[in-house]
Amino acid sequence: MKKLLFTLLLSSSLFAQEKATDLFNANVSFIGIGIQYEKALSENFTAVGSLDYLGGFRYSYSDFYGSDFEYILTTNIALEGRYYYNFDRRIGKGKNTKNNSGNYIALKGTYTPDWLTTSNSDNLGVNPQGSITFNYGFKRSFAQNFFYEFYTGLGLSLYQETYTNYDFDNYTTSEVKSTNTGVALDLGFRVGYNF
């Protein structure tokens, strides 16, 4: 009986079973690096704030201009409310829920300002933009404090376009700004470390 009790206690400590917890992490994704703070609001709800430095690139070729490779790096700010819907089921199956390992649905807002933007081209810039998306994701922890996370979602984006208008009658130019809407696809994978 003592051996059985010892085995049960040992195995329960190997699989950490906990509800939502506060986490601070640094992470790497396909297109950038970032930091993230996740605050537990209740057993299954969290609020997540992220600051990322993201990048993009493009390659072009023409017979007249030749080839060109351009890159850009800029900041991105995100706030997200998450509901982890399967903590109880994972605990019931004896699966790990440490560091908020579970599946979630979320409402996420992002803003990409033109702050700390770096590019190898004078003609490449960032127009301020934002989005609101409804996401599904899952997060799993491994090797003590490391984690990986996948998420996808769909929503609405707002972006500002700036273009130059040339007045042929008066030989003047003016800068015109317009705000447009579109469909936002949020798709990501990140690996990180919880401090």
C-alpha positions in Angstrom: 0.0 0.0 0.0 2.9 2.4 0.9 4.5 1.6 -2.5 1.2 2.4 -4.3 0.8 5.7 -2.5 4.4 6.7 -3.1 4.0 5.8 -6.9 0.8 7.9 -7.1 2.4 10.9 -5.4 5.5 10.7 -7.5 3.6 10.4 -10.8 1.3 13.3 -9.9 4.3 15.6 -9.3 5.8 14.6 -12.7 2.7 15.9 -14.5 2.1 19.5 -13.3 -1.6 20.1 -13.1 -2.5 23.8 -12.7 -4.9 26.4 -14.0 -4.0 29.6 -15.7 -0.9 31.3 -14.3 1.0 34.6 -14.8 3.8 34.2 -17.3 6.5 36.4 -18.8 8.4 35.1 -21.8 10.7 35.8 -24.7 10.0 34.1 -28.0 11.0 33.6 -31.6 8.6 33.3 -34.5 9.0 32.8 -38.2 9.3 36.5 -38.9 10.6 38.1 -35.7 11.3 38.1 -32.0 9.2 39.3 -29.0 8.4 39.5 -25.4 5.0 38.6 -23.9 3.3 38.9 -20.5 0.3 36.7 -19.8 -1.8 37.6 -16.7 -4.3 35.1 -15.2 -7.7 36.8 -14.7 -9.4 33.6 -13.5 -8.8 29.8 -13.7 -9.4 29.8 -17.5 -9.1 33.4 -18.6 -5.9 35.4 -19.3 -4.9 38.7 -20.7 -1.9 38.8 -22.9 0.3 41.8 -23.9 2.9 41.4 -26.6 5.7 43.6 -28.0 7.3 42.1 -31.2 9.9 43.2 -33.7 8.8 41.7 -36.9 10.3 41.5 -40.4 9.4 41.0 -44.0 11.2 40.8 -47.3 10.6 40.9 -51.0 12.6 40.0 -54.1 12.0 41.4 -57.5 13.5 41.0 -60.9 13.1 42.8 -64.2 15.2 42.8 -67.4 15.5 46.6 -67.2 16.3 47.1 -63.5 17.8 43.7 -62.6 17.2 41.9 -59.4 16.5 43.5 -56.0 16.1 42.1 -52.5 14.6 44.3 -49.9 13.8 43.8 -46.2 12.0 45.7 -43.5 11.8 45.3 -39.7 9.3 47.1 -37.5 7.4 46.9 -34.1 4.1 45.3 -33.4 1.9 45.7 -30.3 -0.8 43.2 -29.4 -3.4 42.8 -26.6 -5.4 39.6 -26.4 -8.0 38.1 -24.1 -7.8 34.2 -24.0 -10.1 31.6 -22.8 -8.4 28.2 -22.2 -11.3 25.8 -22.7 -9.7 22.4 -22.0 -7.8 22.6 -18.8 -10.2 20.4 -16.9 -10.2 17.8 -19.6 -6.4 17.8 -19.8 -6.1 17.4 -16.0 -8.6 14.6 -16.1 -6.5 12.8 -18.7 -3.3 13.3 -16.7 -1.9 15.7 -19.3 0.4 18.6 -18.5 -1.2 22.0 -18.0 2.0 23.7 -16.7 2.6 27.3 -18.0 -0.9 27.4 -19.5 -0.5 24.4 -21.7 -3.9 24.1 -23.4 -6.1 25.0 -26.2 -7.7 28.5 -26.3 -10.0 30.9 -28.2 -9.1 34.5 -28.1 -10.0 38.0 -29.2 -6.8 39.8 -30.3 -6.1 43.4 -31.2 -2.9 44.4 -32.9 -1.3 47.8 -33.9 1.7 48.2 -36.1 3.0 51.7 -35.9 5.9 53.1 -37.9 8.2 53.0 -34.9 11.8 51.7 -34.9 11.5 50.7 -38.6 14.6 49.6 -40.3 14.9 48.8 -44.1 17.6 48.5 -46.7 15.5 50.6 -49.1 14.5 54.2 -49.0 11.3 53.3 -50.9 10.1 50.7 -48.4 8.1 51.8 -45.3 5.3 50.8 -43.0 1.9 52.3 -43.1 0.3 52.3 -39.7 -2.2 49.5 -39.4 -4.3 47.6 -36.9 -6.5 44.5 -36.7 -9.0 42.8 -34.6 -9.2 39.0 -35.0 -10.9 36.0 -33.4 -8.3 33.3 -32.9 -8.0 29.7 -32.1 -4.6 28.4 -30.7 -2.9 25.9 -28.6 0.2 26.2 -26.4 2.3 23.4 -25.0 5.3 23.5 -22.6 8.3 21.2 -22.8 11.7 20.9 -21.1 10.7 22.8 -17.9 10.2 26.4 -19.1 10.2 26.2 -22.9 7.0 26.3 -24.9 5.7 26.3 -28.4 2.4 27.9 -29.6 0.4 27.8 -32.8 -2.5 30.2 -33.5 -4.7 31.2 -36.4 -7.6 33.6 -36.8 -9.7 35.8 -39.0 -10.9 39.3 -38.5 -10.9 42.9 -39.7 -7.9 45.1 -40.5 -7.6 48.8 -40.8 -4.7 50.4 -42.6 -3.6 53.8 -43.7 -2.4 54.4 -47.3 -0.4 57.4 -48.3 0.1 58.3 -51.9 1.2 61.4 -53.9 -1.3 63.2 -56.0 0.0 65.3 -58.9 -2.0 68.3 -60.2 -1.2 68.7 -63.9 -2.9 72.1 -64.1 -1.0 73.8 -61.3 2.2 71.6 -61.5 1.9 70.8 -57.8 2.0 67.6 -55.7 0.1 66.8 -52.6 0.2 63.9 -50.2 -3.1 62.1 -49.7 -3.9 59.7 -46.8 -6.8 57.4 -46.8 -7.9 54.7 -44.3 -9.1 51.4 -45.7 -10.5 48.2 -44.3 -9.7 44.6 -45.3 -9.7 41.0 -44.1 -7.1 40.1 -41.5 -5.6 36.6 -41.4 -3.6 36.0 -38.2 -1.4 32.9 -38.5 1.6 32.2 -36.3 4.0 29.8 -34.6 6.3 30.7 -31.9 8.8 29.0 -29.6 9.9 30.7 -26.4 11.1 30.5 -22.8 9.1 31.4 -19.7 10.9 33.3 -17.0 
